[in-house]
Amino acid sequence: DGGITQSPKYLFRKEGQNVTLSCEQNLNHDAMYWYRQDPGQGLRLIYYSQIVNDFQKGDIAEGYSVSREKKESFPLTVTSAQKNPTAFYLCASKLRDTKGGYTFGSGTRLTVV
Amino acid sequence: DAKTTQPTSMDCAEGRAANLPCNHSTISGNEYVYWYRQIHSQGPQYIIHGLKNNETNEMASLIITEDRKSSTLILPHATLRDTAVYYCIVTLSNFGNEKLTFGTGTRLTIIP
C-alpha cells in the first residue's frame, strides 16, 4: 500500500549532537513538508519542498536542515543549533496541483537527554 | 491564510451526531476550508474540504454557511474511535501556498 513512512518512531539524542529524521513516501507526491508539534500546540512548519533539489524555509527553520535528492525522500536534520529540539516531528506530502489533502506520516518523537 | 476560531473542547455521546463549529470570518473568495483530525500521538488525517457548497464523503459532512464565514463538520454517528483533536484550516489550496497553519483545534471526546 502507498504511504508515508517516518523512522524512527522514538529518538533520543544527547545535547549538542546532530540527528537526522527519515521521511519516505511511495505515493509519487511532488511536495513534502516537515512540521513540529509541541505538547498541547498546533503544528508549525519547518521546511517544505515542491520538487527535487529545491526546498524553502517555513516558519521555524532555524536550527534545522533538509535535503531533497530524491522525490521519495525528505530527511530532516536537527542540528545542535536548535535550542529546544525536544518535540514531535511530522512529515507530510501532497500531490502537485490538486486540492486534495495532505498525507501525514505517523511522526517521530525526539527527546534530548 | 484566514484565521480560524474553534472551541477548545467538546463532548458527544456515542452514536449521536458530532457537530464541530469553525469560524473563519476573514476568509477570502478563493480560500478553501479543510478539516483534519489527529488521534493522540499520530499524524493528522485529512477528513474533508470545501469551497462554497456543502460536501459529504464517507467520513463526514461539511456545511459551509452562505456567507462562508463559518462552517460545521458533522460526524453523523460518532464512535469512540472518533475521539481526537479536529483542526479547521482555511487555505488557498494552490500548489504555491505551502503554509498550512494548524491551530490548537477542538478536542472532541466521544462519551460511551
HADDOCK unambig.tbl for C-alpha pairs under 7 A between the chains (distance, minus, plus):
assign (segid A and resid 41 and name CA) (segid B and resid 104 and name CA) 5.44 0.50 0.50
assign (segid A and resid 42 and name CA) (segid B and resid 102 and name CA) 5.15 0.50 0.50
assign (segid A and resid 42 and name CA) (segid B and resid 103 and name CA) 4.69 0.50 0.50
assign (segid A and resid 42 and name CA) (segid B and resid 104 and name CA) 4.61 0.50 0.50
assign (segid A and resid 43 and name CA) (segid B and resid 102 and name CA) 5.24 0.50 0.50
assign (segid A and resid 45 and name CA) (segid B and resid 99 and name CA) 6.98 0.50 0.50
assign (segid A and resid 90 and name CA) (segid B and resid 43 and name CA) 6.50 0.50 0.50
assign (segid A and resid 96 and name CA) (segid B and resid 95 and name CA) 6.02 0.50 0.50
assign (segid A and resid 97 and name CA) (segid B and resid 94 and name CA) 6.62 0.50 0.50
assign (segid A and resid 97 and name CA) (segid B and resid 95 and name CA) 5.32 0.50 0.50
assign (segid A and resid 99 and name CA) (segid B and resid 93 and name CA) 5.74 0.50 0.50
assign (segid A and resid 101 and name CA) (segid B and resid 46 and name CA) 5.61 0.50 0.50
assign (segid A and resid 102 and name CA) (segid B and resid 46 and name CA) 6.56 0.50 0.50
assign (segid A and resid 103 and name CA) (segid B and resid 45 and name CA) 6.99 0.50 0.50
assign (segid A and resid 104 and name CA) (segid B and resid 43 and name CA) 5.38 0.50 0.50
assign (segid A and resid 104 and name CA) (segid B and resid 44 and name CA) 6.08 0.50 0.50
assign (segid A and resid 104 and name CA) (segid B and resid 45 and name CA) 6.82 0.50 0.50
assign (segid A and resid 105 and name CA) (segid B and resid 43 and name CA) 5.56 0.50 0.50
assign (segid A and resid 106 and name CA) (segid B and resid 42 and name CA) 4.97 0.50 0.50
assign (segid A and resid 106 and name CA) (segid B and resid 43 and name CA) 4.62 0.50 0.50
assign (segid A and resid 107 and name CA) (segid B and resid 42 and name CA) 6.39 0.50 0.50
assign (segid A and resid 107 and name CA) (segid B and resid 43 and name CA) 5.94 0.50 0.50
